């Protein structure tokens, strides 16, 4: 009878404990699943928000730079136009533009092949003009002095700015609303290929900037198009320039090459996700699955034209979110496509950068982990029921409490579970394996989060480096490493005002290599570049750290000497002249030597500006040239 009672009691206890422990295992597995899923979801949304904002900012950089360039160009044009519009344009216009014999005018070939710039004032840009072509269409008012001056000033400013911008932009051009286009495009003579019947005002890159299509008079962007000649996707930025009376004078233009941008969109994505670019009106700009269709449609492919219900549904969700939240970075929880859709506007064109992150990337690992925990829990249940008589409390309830604590730590974003699971981590039974599984799961989650953070940090550093490089290149002559003309005027103007304010001496040296064109013609431009670099090195070691040295253009250089009078500057110039005359360069088994002529001027009164000093030094430089070269002239 006692044995029967014991057996009944053991059975009921095992059944009761079995039911309870089974419930505990299932609840723990379910809680672990939702804790992990919720934690992964929140962390993924945070990382996705940072990623989409960083990517949109990165892809916006080139478009923002184009608009900034246009602002600089526009300011320069409007500053010069009041004086230039009343000048006599006929002699220079007839010199630069020739009749093509078909009712059109073109810039002379020398402006593309290489033309020595004229020097009429101290502020003129000097050196050699190159890679510029121009087209004046039929029916334009070519006899108008004002029209001719607009064309000439456009040519001069394209010549001044375009070369410095060519490292980031394929070309720089100016169009006149009457039917003129002046283009800087290295190695591509655009005007030669222009048909005589070309009606420029009807081209999209011209009419989008007129007052009818652009009443706000701001920078506007063309649609996406594919250029067969360049084998590149492009989009053009156009900025209108009006005078104070509202007359439409010119349009400033850049073509942006997009192949590298699109490839970066396709290749640089979060694991398991994909990126694409679209316009708010539904036009698909770039998508890894529809590259050929976009090319066949010449960039005019609408999402509605695709037999893809998923992307159409995603577009409707995006459009609804934009209408509700406005044009700003945002993340959409899209149940129809079972994905998170992150969007951010790209500055410039009316584009959006989109990342589609499937929710299955979160649910699958959480589900597998919960299933694994549940299976191990059942195995533990069988073992613990067998050992219930001896170690029921110690062997079952305590480990389960530790697993629960570990799950809560994971749900809070804390993944170091070693101390929490220390009591069961070294056990060799199912409980120990369950502990190792949870540790492995926590380590994988931590590694994934750490990897995503490192990726975002790396992308941010790359963006900062690209920004620093662009700023450095904008102020440095790429051949010699010296300051360029723009940087020289910025630093020099500051130094000039400091000298005036503190009553310090200030002197300037201008030097120009003698017969440099002969070196280029006889030995080639590569040798000429070596000469320019040697000159730059000599100047650098011959001046103080406080002095400002720049290459103004071609073979002309300038040095601004702080706290130095005319006599001291003349000594420095003579020292440099002597050093340059002793340099020997080998080329084509010949020894080449060269000389330079110098003009030196000193700040005489507080009314003088940097242009005045440059003009005075330049006049003395020409005296040195006319006096036989290879000499220093101070008066």
C-alpha positions as CSV (number, residue, x, y, z in Angstrom):
1,X,0.0,0.0,0.0
2,X,2.9,2.4,0.9
3,X,4.6,1.6,-2.3
4,X,1.5,2.4,-4.3
5,X,1.1,5.7,-2.5
6,X,4.8,6.6,-3.2
7,X,4.4,5.7,-6.8
8,X,1.3,7.8,-7.1
9,X,2.9,10.7,-5.4
10,X,6.0,10.5,-7.6
11,X,3.9,10.3,-10.7
12,X,1.7,13.2,-9.7
13,X,4.7,15.2,-8.7
14,X,6.5,14.4,-12.0
15,X,3.4,15.2,-14.0
16,X,2.8,18.4,-12.1
17,X,6.4,19.6,-12.3
18,X,6.6,18.5,-15.9
19,X,3.6,20.7,-16.8
20,X,4.9,23.6,-14.8
21,X,8.4,23.3,-16.2
22,X,7.0,22.9,-19.7
23,X,5.1,26.1,-19.3
24,X,8.1,27.9,-17.9
25,X,10.2,26.7,-20.9
26,X,7.6,27.9,-23.4
27,X,7.1,31.2,-21.7
28,X,10.9,31.8,-21.5
29,X,11.3,31.0,-25.1
30,X,8.5,33.3,-26.1
31,X,9.7,36.1,-23.9
32,X,13.2,35.7,-25.3
33,X,11.9,35.9,-28.8
34,X,9.9,39.1,-28.2
35,X,12.7,40.7,-26.1
36,X,15.3,39.9,-28.8
37,X,13.0,41.0,-31.7
38,X,12.0,44.2,-30.0
39,X,15.6,45.0,-29.1
40,X,16.9,44.2,-32.6
41,X,14.1,46.3,-34.1
42,X,14.9,49.4,-32.1
43,X,18.6,49.1,-32.7
44,X,18.1,48.5,-36.4
45,X,15.8,51.6,-36.7
46,X,18.4,53.8,-34.9
47,X,21.2,52.5,-37.1
48,X,19.0,52.8,-40.2
49,X,18.2,56.4,-39.4
50,X,21.9,57.3,-39.0
51,X,22.8,55.4,-42.2
52,X,20.1,57.0,-44.4
53,X,21.0,60.5,-43.2
54,X,24.7,59.9,-43.7
55,X,24.2,58.5,-47.2
56,X,21.9,61.3,-48.3
57,X,24.4,63.9,-47.0
58,X,27.2,62.1,-48.8
59,X,25.3,61.9,-52.1
60,X,24.2,65.5,-51.8
61,X,27.7,66.8,-51.6
62,X,28.4,67.0,-55.3
63,X,25.0,68.7,-56.1
64,X,25.5,71.3,-53.3
65,X,29.0,72.0,-54.5
66,X,27.6,72.7,-58.0
67,X,25.2,75.3,-56.6
68,X,27.9,76.8,-54.5
69,X,30.1,77.2,-57.6
70,X,27.3,78.9,-59.5
71,X,26.9,81.3,-56.6
72,X,30.5,82.3,-56.8
73,X,30.3,82.7,-60.6
74,X,27.1,84.7,-60.4
75,X,28.6,87.1,-57.9
76,X,31.7,87.6,-60.1
77,X,29.5,88.3,-63.1
78,X,27.2,90.8,-61.4
79,X,30.2,92.7,-59.9
80,X,31.9,93.1,-63.3
81,X,28.8,93.6,-65.5
82,X,28.0,97.3,-64.8
83,X,31.5,98.3,-66.1
84,X,31.8,95.7,-68.8
85,X,28.4,96.3,-70.4
86,X,29.3,99.8,-71.6
87,X,32.8,98.9,-72.9
88,X,33.6,98.8,-76.6
89,X,33.3,95.1,-77.3
90,X,33.8,95.1,-81.1
91,X,37.6,94.7,-81.4
92,X,38.0,91.8,-78.9
93,X,34.7,90.1,-80.0
94,X,35.8,90.1,-83.6
95,X,39.1,88.7,-82.6
96,X,37.7,85.8,-80.6
97,X,34.6,84.9,-82.6
98,X,34.6,84.0,-86.3
99,X,31.8,83.6,-88.8
100,X,31.2,79.9,-89.5
101,X,29.6,80.7,-92.9
102,X,26.2,79.1,-92.0
103,X,24.7,82.0,-90.1
104,X,26.4,81.0,-86.9
105,X,29.5,82.2,-85.1
106,X,32.1,80.1,-83.2
107,X,35.0,80.8,-80.9
108,X,38.3,80.6,-82.8
109,X,40.1,77.2,-82.5
110,X,42.9,78.7,-80.5
111,X,40.6,79.1,-77.4
112,X,40.3,75.3,-77.3
113,X,43.8,74.4,-78.4
114,X,45.6,77.1,-76.4
115,X,45.5,80.9,-76.4
116,X,47.7,83.3,-74.5
117,X,45.4,85.5,-72.4
118,X,45.6,89.2,-72.8
119,X,46.6,91.4,-69.9
120,X,44.8,94.7,-69.7
121,X,44.6,95.3,-66.0
122,X,46.0,94.1,-62.7
123,X,43.0,91.9,-62.0
124,X,42.9,90.1,-65.3
125,X,43.5,86.4,-65.3
126,X,46.7,85.6,-67.1
127,X,48.4,82.6,-68.7
128,X,47.0,80.3,-71.4
129,X,43.4,79.7,-72.1
130,X,42.4,76.2,-73.2
131,X,39.6,73.7,-73.7
132,X,36.9,76.5,-74.3
133,X,34.6,76.3,-77.3
134,X,31.7,78.6,-78.1
135,X,28.6,78.7,-80.4
136,X,26.4,81.6,-81.3
137,X,23.2,80.5,-83.1
138,X,21.2,82.0,-85.9
139,X,19.1,85.1,-85.3
140,X,21.0,86.4,-82.3
141,X,21.6,90.1,-82.0
142,X,25.4,89.9,-82.8
143,X,25.6,93.6,-83.7
144,X,24.5,94.7,-80.2
145,X,27.4,96.0,-78.1
146,X,25.6,94.8,-74.9
147,X,25.1,91.3,-76.3
148,X,28.8,91.1,-77.3
149,X,29.9,92.2,-73.9
150,X,27.8,89.6,-72.2
151,X,29.4,86.9,-74.4
152,X,32.9,88.2,-73.7
153,X,32.4,88.5,-70.0
154,X,30.9,84.9,-70.0
155,X,34.0,83.7,-71.8
156,X,36.4,85.4,-69.4
157,X,34.7,84.0,-66.3
158,X,34.5,80.5,-67.7
159,X,38.2,80.8,-68.4
160,X,38.8,82.0,-64.9
161,X,36.8,79.5,-62.9
162,X,36.3,76.3,-65.0
163,X,39.8,74.9,-64.8
164,X,39.7,75.0,-60.9
165,X,36.3,73.2,-60.9
166,X,37.3,70.5,-63.5
167,X,38.5,68.1,-60.8
168,X,34.9,67.5,-59.6
169,X,32.8,68.5,-62.7
170,X,33.1,67.3,-66.3
171,X,32.5,70.8,-67.7
172,X,31.4,74.4,-66.9
173,X,29.4,76.4,-69.4
174,X,27.4,79.6,-69.8
175,X,24.4,80.0,-72.1
176,X,22.7,83.2,-73.2
177,X,18.9,83.1,-73.5
178,X,19.2,84.5,-77.1
179,X,21.0,81.3,-78.3
180,X,24.7,81.2,-77.2
181,X,26.7,78.6,-75.4
182,X,30.3,78.9,-74.2
183,X,31.7,75.6,-72.8
184,X,34.8,74.6,-70.9
185,X,35.2,70.8,-71.5
186,X,38.7,69.3,-71.5
187,X,39.4,67.3,-74.7
188,X,35.8,67.8,-76.0
189,X,35.3,70.6,-78.5
190,X,31.5,70.9,-78.0
191,X,31.0,73.8,-80.5
192,X,32.6,71.9,-83.4
193,X,30.0,69.2,-83.0
194,X,27.1,71.6,-82.7
195,X,24.8,71.7,-85.7
196,X,24.2,75.1,-87.3
197,X,20.4,74.6,-86.9
198,X,20.8,74.0,-83.1
199,X,18.1,76.1,-81.4
200,X,19.7,76.6,-78.0
201,X,16.7,78.3,-76.3
202,X,14.7,75.2,-76.8
203,X,17.2,72.9,-75.1
204,X,16.1,71.7,-71.6
205,X,19.3,72.9,-70.0
206,X,18.5,76.4,-71.2
207,X,14.7,76.8,-71.0
208,X,14.4,75.4,-67.5
209,X,16.2,78.5,-66.3
210,X,14.1,81.1,-68.1
211,X,11.4,83.1,-66.3
212,X,8.5,81.1,-67.5
213,X,9.9,77.8,-66.1
214,X,11.9,79.2,-63.2
215,X,10.0,82.3,-61.8
216,X,11.8,81.9,-58.5
217,X,15.2,82.5,-60.3
218,X,17.1,79.9,-58.3
219,X,19.4,77.0,-59.3
220,X,17.4,74.3,-61.1
221,X,18.2,70.8,-62.3
222,X,17.4,68.9,-65.5
223,X,16.0,65.4,-65.6
224,X,18.3,62.4,-65.8
225,X,19.7,61.6,-69.2
226,X,22.3,59.3,-70.7
227,X,25.2,60.7,-72.7
228,X,26.3,58.2,-75.4
229,X,29.5,60.1,-76.2
230,X,30.7,60.2,-72.6
231,X,29.1,56.8,-71.7
232,X,27.8,58.4,-68.6
233,X,24.5,59.2,-66.9
234,X,24.2,62.9,-66.3
235,X,22.1,65.6,-64.7
236,X,22.6,69.3,-65.3
237,X,22.5,72.2,-62.8
238,X,21.4,75.6,-64.3
239,X,21.5,78.9,-62.5
240,X,20.0,82.1,-64.1
241,X,21.6,85.5,-63.6
242,X,19.5,88.6,-63.9
243,X,20.5,92.2,-63.6
244,X,19.0,94.7,-61.1
245,X,16.3,95.5,-63.6
246,X,15.3,91.9,-64.0
247,X,16.8,91.3,-67.4
248,X,17.8,87.7,-67.9
249,X,21.5,87.9,-68.8
250,X,23.0,84.4,-68.7
251,X,22.6,80.9,-67.3
252,X,25.5,79.1,-65.5
253,X,25.7,75.3,-66.0
254,X,27.4,72.2,-64.7
255,X,27.0,68.6,-66.0
256,X,27.2,66.1,-63.1
257,X,28.4,62.6,-64.1
258,X,26.5,59.9,-62.1
259,X,27.9,56.5,-63.0
260,X,30.1,56.4,-59.9
261,X,27.2,57.7,-57.8
262,X,24.9,55.0,-59.0
263,X,27.5,52.2,-58.5
264,X,28.0,53.4,-55.0
265,X,24.3,53.3,-54.4
266,X,24.1,49.7,-55.6
267,X,27.3,48.3,-53.9
268,X,27.4,50.2,-50.6
269,X,24.4,48.9,-48.7
270,X,23.5,47.4,-45.4
271,X,23.8,43.6,-45.4
272,X,20.5,42.0,-46.7
273,X,19.1,45.4,-47.7
274,X,19.1,47.3,-51.1
275,X,19.2,51.0,-52.1
276,X,17.7,52.9,-54.9
277,X,17.0,56.6,-55.9
278,X,13.7,58.0,-57.1
279,X,11.9,61.3,-57.7
280,X,8.8,62.3,-55.8
281,X,6.8,62.3,-59.0
282,X,7.5,58.5,-59.3
283,X,10.4,58.6,-61.8
284,X,13.0,55.9,-61.0
285,X,16.5,57.3,-61.1
286,X,18.6,54.3,-60.1
287,X,17.7,50.8,-59.0
288,X,20.0,47.7,-59.0
289,X,17.2,45.5,-60.6
290,X,16.3,48.0,-63.4
291,X,19.5,49.3,-64.8
292,X,18.8,48.2,-68.4
293,X,15.2,49.5,-68.3
294,X,16.3,52.9,-67.1
295,X,18.9,53.1,-69.8
296,X,16.4,52.0,-72.5
297,X,14.0,54.7,-71.3
298,X,16.8,57.3,-71.4
299,X,16.3,58.1,-67.7
300,X,12.5,58.6,-68.0
301,X,11.3,55.3,-66.4
302,X,8.3,55.7,-64.1
303,X,7.6,53.2,-61.3
304,X,4.1,52.9,-62.6
305,X,5.4,51.5,-65.9
306,X,7.0,48.5,-64.1
307,X,5.2,45.2,-63.6
308,X,6.4,45.1,-60.0
309,X,3.7,45.4,-57.4
310,X,6.2,45.5,-54.5
311,X,8.1,48.6,-55.6
312,X,4.8,50.2,-56.7
313,X,3.4,49.6,-53.1
314,X,6.6,50.9,-51.6
315,X,6.3,54.1,-53.7
316,X,2.8,54.6,-52.5
317,X,3.9,54.3,-48.9
318,X,6.8,56.7,-49.5
319,X,4.5,59.2,-51.2
320,X,2.0,59.0,-48.3
321,X,4.7,59.5,-45.7
322,X,6.2,62.5,-47.6
323,X,2.7,64.1,-47.8
324,X,2.3,63.6,-44.1
325,X,5.7,64.3,-42.7
326,X,7.2,66.6,-45.4
327,X,10.5,66.4,-47.3
328,X,12.8,65.2,-44.5
329,X,14.6,61.9,-43.5
330,X,12.1,59.4,-42.2
331,X,11.6,55.6,-41.7
332,X,8.4,53.9,-42.8
333,X,7.1,50.7,-41.3
334,X,5.7,49.2,-44.5
335,X,3.5,46.1,-43.7
336,X,2.6,45.5,-47.3
337,X,6.2,44.7,-48.3
338,X,7.1,43.6,-44.7
339,X,10.1,45.9,-44.7
340,X,11.4,49.1,-43.1
341,X,11.8,51.8,-45.8
342,X,14.2,54.6,-45.0
343,X,14.1,57.7,-47.1
344,X,16.1,61.0,-47.2
345,X,16.1,63.8,-49.7
346,X,19.1,64.5,-51.8
347,X,19.9,68.2,-52.0
348,X,19.8,69.7,-55.5
349,X,17.7,67.6,-57.8
350,X,14.3,66.5,-56.6
351,X,15.5,63.0,-55.6
352,X,15.2,60.7,-52.6
353,X,17.7,58.1,-51.4
354,X,15.8,55.0,-50.4
355,X,16.9,51.9,-48.4
356,X,14.6,48.9,-48.1
357,X,15.4,46.7,-45.1
358,X,13.3,43.5,-44.9
359,X,11.8,42.7,-41.5
360,X,12.8,39.1,-42.0
361,X,16.3,40.1,-41.2
362,X,15.2,40.7,-37.7
363,X,12.5,38.0,-37.2
364,X,14.5,35.1,-38.5
365,X,17.4,35.1,-36.0
366,X,15.1,35.9,-33.1
367,X,12.8,33.1,-34.1
368,X,15.7,30.6,-34.5
369,X,17.1,31.6,-31.2
370,X,13.8,31.3,-29.4
371,X,13.3,27.8,-31.1
372,X,16.7,26.8,-30.0
373,X,16.0,27.9,-26.4
374,X,12.7,26.0,-26.4
375,X,14.3,22.8,-27.7
376,X,17.0,22.9,-25.2
377,X,14.4,23.7,-22.5
378,X,12.5,20.5,-23.4
379,X,15.7,18.5,-23.2
380,X,16.4,20.0,-19.9
381,X,12.9,19.1,-18.8
382,X,13.4,15.4,-19.4
383,X,16.8,15.4,-17.6
384,X,15.5,17.4,-14.6
385,X,12.4,15.2,-14.2
386,X,14.6,12.2,-14.0
387,X,16.8,13.9,-11.4
388,X,13.8,15.6,-9.6
389,X,14.1,13.4,-6.5
390,X,17.6,14.7,-5.8
391,X,18.1,18.1,-7.2
392,X,14.8,19.5,-8.2
393,X,15.2,22.9,-6.7
394,X,18.9,23.3,-7.3
395,X,19.1,21.8,-10.8
396,X,16.0,23.3,-12.4
397,X,14.7,26.5,-10.8
398,X,18.0,28.3,-10.2
399,X,19.3,27.8,-13.8
400,X,15.9,28.9,-15.2
401,X,16.1,32.1,-13.1
402,X,19.6,32.7,-14.6
403,X,18.3,32.3,-18.1
404,X,15.5,34.7,-17.5
405,X,17.9,37.2,-16.1
406,X,20.2,36.8,-19.2
407,X,17.2,37.3,-21.5
408,X,16.3,40.5,-19.7
409,X,19.8,41.8,-20.1
410,X,19.7,41.1,-23.8
411,X,16.4,42.9,-24.0
412,X,18.0,45.9,-22.4
413,X,20.9,45.9,-24.8
414,X,23.4,44.3,-22.4
415,X,25.3,41.4,-24.0
416,X,27.9,40.5,-21.4
417,X,26.2,37.4,-19.9
418,X,29.2,35.6,-18.6
419,X,28.7,36.7,-15.0
420,X,25.0,36.2,-15.1
421,X,25.4,32.6,-16.4
422,X,28.6,31.9,-14.5
423,X,27.0,29.2,-12.3
424,X,25.7,27.1,-15.2
425,X,28.2,28.1,-17.9
426,X,30.7,25.2,-17.0
427,X,28.1,22.5,-16.7
428,X,28.2,19.7,-19.3
429,X,24.5,18.9,-19.5
430,X,21.7,20.5,-21.5
431,X,21.6,23.5,-19.1
432,X,25.3,24.2,-19.8
433,X,24.7,24.0,-23.6
434,X,21.7,26.3,-23.3
435,X,24.0,28.7,-21.5
436,X,26.6,28.5,-24.3
437,X,23.9,29.1,-26.8
438,X,22.7,32.2,-25.1
439,X,26.3,33.5,-24.8
440,X,26.9,32.8,-28.5
441,X,23.6,34.6,-29.4
442,X,24.6,37.6,-27.3
443,X,28.0,37.7,-28.8
444,X,26.6,37.6,-32.4
445,X,24.2,40.4,-31.6
446,X,27.0,42.5,-30.1
447,X,29.2,41.9,-33.1
448,X,26.5,42.8,-35.6
449,X,25.8,46.1,-33.7
450,X,29.5,46.8,-33.5
451,X,30.0,46.1,-37.2
452,X,27.2,48.4,-38.1
453,X,28.6,51.2,-35.9
454,X,32.0,50.8,-37.4
455,X,30.6,51.0,-41.0
456,X,28.7,54.2,-40.2
457,X,31.8,55.7,-38.6
458,X,34.0,54.7,-41.6
459,X,31.5,56.4,-44.0
460,X,31.4,59.5,-41.9
461,X,35.2,59.7,-41.9
462,X,35.3,59.2,-45.7
463,X,32.9,62.1,-46.1
464,X,35.0,64.4,-43.9
465,X,38.1,63.5,-45.8
466,X,36.4,64.2,-49.1
467,X,35.2,67.6,-47.8
468,X,38.8,68.5,-46.6
469,X,40.3,67.4,-49.9
470,X,37.8,69.5,-51.9
471,X,38.5,72.6,-49.8
472,X,42.3,72.0,-50.2
473,X,42.1,71.5,-53.9
474,X,40.0,74.7,-54.3
475,X,42.9,76.8,-52.9
476,X,46.0,75.0,-54.2
477,X,47.6,74.9,-57.6
478,X,47.6,71.2,-58.4
479,X,50.9,71.2,-60.3
480,X,53.2,73.1,-58.0
481,X,51.5,72.8,-54.7
482,X,51.6,76.5,-54.2
483,X,48.5,78.6,-53.3
484,X,46.4,79.4,-56.4
485,X,45.1,82.9,-57.4
486,X,42.0,82.7,-55.3
487,X,43.9,81.7,-52.2
488,X,46.5,84.4,-52.8
489,X,43.9,87.1,-52.9
490,X,42.2,85.8,-49.8
491,X,45.4,85.5,-47.7
492,X,47.0,88.6,-49.3
493,X,44.0,90.9,-48.7
494,X,44.1,89.9,-45.0
495,X,47.9,90.5,-44.8
496,X,47.5,93.9,-46.5
497,X,44.8,95.0,-44.0
498,X,47.0,93.8,-41.1
499,X,50.0,95.8,-42.5
500,X,47.9,98.9,-42.8
501,X,46.4,98.5,-39.3
502,X,49.7,97.9,-37.6
503,X,51.7,100.3,-39.8
504,X,54.0,97.6,-41.1
505,X,56.0,97.4,-44.3
506,X,54.6,95.2,-47.0
507,X,56.2,94.4,-50.4
508,X,55.3,92.2,-53.3
509,X,57.4,90.4,-55.9
510,X,56.0,89.3,-59.3
511,X,58.1,87.1,-61.5
512,X,57.6,85.6,-64.9
513,X,59.8,82.9,-66.5
514,X,61.6,84.2,-69.6
515,X,60.7,82.6,-72.9
516,X,58.9,79.8,-71.1
517,X,56.8,79.1,-74.2
518,X,59.9,78.2,-76.1
519,X,60.6,75.5,-73.5
520,X,57.1,74.1,-73.9
521,X,57.3,74.2,-77.7
522,X,60.8,72.7,-77.9
523,X,60.8,70.1,-75.1
524,X,57.1,69.6,-74.4
525,X,54.7,70.5,-71.6
526,X,56.0,67.7,-69.4
527,X,59.4,69.4,-69.3
528,X,57.7,72.7,-68.8
529,X,55.9,71.2,-65.8
530,X,59.2,70.1,-64.3
531,X,60.5,73.7,-64.7
532,X,57.4,75.1,-62.9
533,X,57.9,72.6,-60.1
534,X,61.6,73.6,-59.7
535,X,60.6,77.2,-59.6
536,X,58.0,76.4,-56.9
537,X,60.6,74.6,-54.8
538,X,63.1,77.4,-55.1
539,X,60.5,80.0,-54.1
540,X,59.4,77.8,-51.1
541,X,62.9,77.5,-49.6
542,X,63.7,81.2,-50.4
543,X,61.0,82.8,-48.3
544,X,59.8,82.8,-44.7
545,X,56.9,80.9,-43.3
546,X,55.0,84.2,-42.9
547,X,55.3,85.1,-46.6
548,X,52.6,84.2,-49.1
549,X,53.7,82.6,-52.4
550,X,51.3,81.7,-55.2
551,X,51.1,80.7,-58.8
552,X,48.8,83.2,-60.4
553,X,48.6,81.3,-63.7
554,X,50.9,79.8,-66.4
555,X,54.5,80.8,-65.7
556,X,53.7,83.8,-63.5
557,X,54.2,83.8,-59.7
558,X,53.7,86.3,-56.9
559,X,55.2,86.6,-53.4
560,X,53.8,88.8,-50.7
561,X,56.5,89.7,-48.1
562,X,55.2,90.7,-44.7
563,X,57.1,93.3,-42.6
564,X,59.6,93.9,-45.5
565,X,60.4,97.1,-47.3
566,X,61.3,97.7,-50.9
567,X,65.0,97.2,-50.4
568,X,64.5,94.0,-48.5
569,X,62.1,92.6,-51.2
570,X,64.6,93.5,-53.9
571,X,67.3,91.5,-52.1
572,X,65.0,88.5,-51.9
573,X,64.1,88.8,-55.6
574,X,67.8,89.0,-56.5
575,X,68.5,85.9,-54.4
576,X,65.7,84.0,-56.1
577,X,66.7,85.2,-59.6
578,X,70.3,84.0,-59.0
579,X,69.0,80.6,-57.7
580,X,66.8,80.1,-60.7
581,X,69.5,80.9,-63.2
582,X,71.7,78.2,-61.6
583,X,69.1,75.4,-62.0
584,X,69.9,72.8,-64.7
585,X,67.3,70.4,-66.0
586,X,68.0,67.4,-68.2
587,X,65.6,66.8,-71.1
588,X,66.2,64.8,-74.3
589,X,69.9,64.4,-73.4
590,X,70.2,68.2,-73.3
591,X,70.8,70.5,-70.4
592,X,68.2,73.2,-70.0
593,X,68.7,76.4,-68.0
594,X,66.2,79.2,-67.6
595,X,65.8,82.7,-66.1
596,X,63.1,84.9,-64.8
597,X,62.3,88.6,-64.7
598,X,61.1,90.3,-61.5
599,X,59.0,93.3,-60.6
600,X,59.0,94.6,-57.0
601,X,56.7,97.0,-55.3
602,X,56.0,98.3,-51.8
603,X,52.9,99.4,-50.0
604,X,53.1,103.2,-50.0
605,X,49.9,104.4,-48.4
606,X,46.8,103.0,-46.7
607,X,44.5,103.7,-49.8
608,X,46.3,101.1,-51.9
609,X,44.7,97.7,-52.4
610,X,46.2,94.4,-53.4
611,X,45.3,95.0,-57.0
612,X,47.2,98.3,-56.9
613,X,50.4,96.5,-55.6
614,X,50.0,93.8,-58.2
615,X,49.6,96.4,-61.0
616,X,52.7,98.3,-59.9
617,X,54.8,95.1,-59.6
618,X,53.5,93.9,-62.9
619,X,54.5,97.2,-64.6
620,X,58.0,96.8,-63.2
621,X,58.0,93.2,-64.3
622,X,57.4,94.3,-67.9
623,X,60.2,96.9,-67.5
624,X,62.4,94.0,-66.6
625,X,61.2,92.1,-69.7
626,X,61.7,95.0,-72.0
627,X,65.1,95.8,-70.5
628,X,66.6,92.4,-71.5
629,X,65.0,89.9,-69.0
630,X,66.7,88.1,-66.2
631,X,66.7,91.1,-63.9
632,X,65.0,92.7,-61.0
633,X,63.3,96.1,-61.4
634,X,62.1,98.0,-58.4
635,X,61.5,101.5,-59.9
